[in-house]
């Protein structure tokens, strides 16, 4: 048999293999240290543990928790920070405030009124630890003060940023060297220009990288299944799923399910007490899709899930979340931290 | 060409017809198998089957899985190709179907998997040319090569 002629099979097949490996890395080029771990994480997670509430050394202060609730947070994943110490927070505050003022001088932060002075404050939030080994969460607040106010009036907080690593897995913490602090999740609420300034300051000083964290539709289905049906302020809110249909003109389908019905369906499917498997999640959503199809003759599996509002959290696939309840905050943060860790290439 | 997204099927089919050179290509498109029984005697012999999977849609994957199960084993000797679309990293949050699942499917049926974007003209032409080359081999128009031979090459690449 003759050998294959050029341009038929071998060169083109090689390029298809290259293209498929490009897909796997999604946003970063393939790494070296954790590429093996990442490949196993890319394969759909077969099960996730439902974290039981643990007794922490210091439970979350309600006043601080109120800072986190009911706000729209945008998510980023962060690589570990080099030579960051919790003892020098005051220094960092001064340094960052000076940096912001310098950037304003250059005319970069344009939407903030030019007379306002901005001041950054770093603080720690010990209540956001899932386990003892978790790193301490770091809260940054940028407050503005109009120039001619009386001394003693409260500054208005214009931007809040939070670094945390809740329920970070032990093998990640072991892999990170001693000089690094691993806080893989960054959430911010406020003007994007300020985020850019803070981000570049962190990148310059601590040699870390920020990457936008998007939540895939599959992870949104996990979120919906794991966090529905819990009580918030005495009543159980309904679950709302928003699907985006790929037609012109753009159409969104909003599917609202009563919490009792959802819980009843889930109880029929869910077997083990503290683990959720991917088959159970897919099965539940398959039931929801076939129910919808029976009534409306629309295949929801051909659409994309973009937003989920479960009882304790609401999440959008572009990386925006809103926490609705203090009690389950830590566990939801643990879930999102896991997504952030999977998103990073070391 | 089997796939649930009509737009993609039309796009590739039209491009293939434009790119074809010296020989006649007839393309039959459908959204799922089995093909209706009534016109069976009128159908010509099929040389190659392409399955289109849209990675944004779970529905297209389940559709293809049920279609593939109905196919005759004769086709799997190199005459089947899976084409996965919309897997690009720009929209990864919308990818409901894991690419590894599609790869496992292609491996299970010992067939080639091509990934394409189908957004710009160049990509569509590239895919069409590739499918056309495969079709030439499957139809026996390239001397010295058979589809069985290219099928066996897949394990090496």
HADDOCK unambig.tbl for C-alpha pairs under 7 A between the chains (distance, minus, plus):
assign (segid A and resid 1 and name CA) (segid B and resid 144 and name CA) 6.47 0.50 0.50
assign (segid A and resid 2 and name CA) (segid B and resid 144 and name CA) 5.94 0.50 0.50
assign (segid A and resid 8 and name CA) (segid B and resid 133 and name CA) 6.60 0.50 0.50
assign (segid A and resid 14 and name CA) (segid B and resid 157 and name CA) 6.92 0.50 0.50
assign (segid A and resid 16 and name CA) (segid B and resid 114 and name CA) 6.17 0.50 0.50
assign (segid A and resid 16 and name CA) (segid B and resid 115 and name CA) 6.65 0.50 0.50
assign (segid A and resid 20 and name CA) (segid B and resid 115 and name CA) 6.90 0.50 0.50
assign (segid A and resid 23 and name CA) (segid B and resid 87 and name CA) 6.75 0.50 0.50
assign (segid A and resid 23 and name CA) (segid B and resid 88 and name CA) 6.19 0.50 0.50
assign (segid A and resid 23 and name CA) (segid B and resid 89 and name CA) 6.00 0.50 0.50
assign (segid A and resid 26 and name CA) (segid B and resid 89 and name CA) 4.95 0.50 0.50
assign (segid A and resid 27 and name CA) (segid B and resid 89 and name CA) 6.63 0.50 0.50
assign (segid A and resid 43 and name CA) (segid B and resid 100 and name CA) 6.68 0.50 0.50
assign (segid A and resid 214 and name CA) (segid B and resid 93 and name CA) 6.04 0.50 0.50
assign (segid A and resid 215 and name CA) (segid B and resid 93 and name CA) 5.86 0.50 0.50
assign (segid A and resid 216 and name CA) (segid B and resid 92 and name CA) 6.86 0.50 0.50
assign (segid A and resid 216 and name CA) (segid B and resid 93 and name CA) 3.85 0.50 0.50
assign (segid A and resid 216 and name CA) (segid B and resid 94 and name CA) 5.98 0.50 0.50
assign (segid A and resid 216 and name CA) (segid B and resid 95 and name CA) 6.95 0.50 0.50
assign (segid A and resid 217 and name CA) (segid B and resid 93 and name CA) 5.97 0.50 0.50
assign (segid A and resid 217 and name CA) (segid B and resid 94 and name CA) 5.70 0.50 0.50
assign (segid A and resid 217 and name CA) (segid B and resid 95 and name CA) 6.93 0.50 0.50
assign (segid A and resid 217 and name CA) (segid B and resid 96 and name CA) 5.93 0.50 0.50
assign (segid A and resid 218 and name CA) (segid B and resid 96 and name CA) 5.83 0.50 0.50
assign (segid A and resid 301 and name CA) (segid B and resid 57 and name CA) 6.03 0.50 0.50
assign (segid A and resid 301 and name CA) (segid B and resid 58 and name CA) 5.12 0.50 0.50
assign (segid A and resid 301 and name CA) (segid B and resid 59 and name CA) 4.87 0.50 0.50
assign (segid A and resid 302 and name CA) (segid B and resid 57 and name CA) 4.45 0.50 0.50
assign (segid A and resid 302 and name CA) (segid B and resid 58 and name CA) 5.92 0.50 0.50
assign (segid A and resid 302 and name CA) (segid B and resid 59 and name CA) 4.94 0.50 0.50
assign (segid A and resid 302 and name CA) (segid B and resid 60 and name CA) 6.92 0.50 0.50
assign (segid A and resid 303 and name CA) (segid B and resid 57 and name CA) 6.23 0.50 0.50
assign (segid A and resid 304 and name CA) (segid B and resid 56 and name CA) 6.85 0.50 0.50
assign (segid A and resid 304 and name CA) (segid B and resid 94 and name CA) 6.05 0.50 0.50
assign (segid A and resid 317 and name CA) (segid B and resid 93 and name CA) 6.43 0.50 0.50
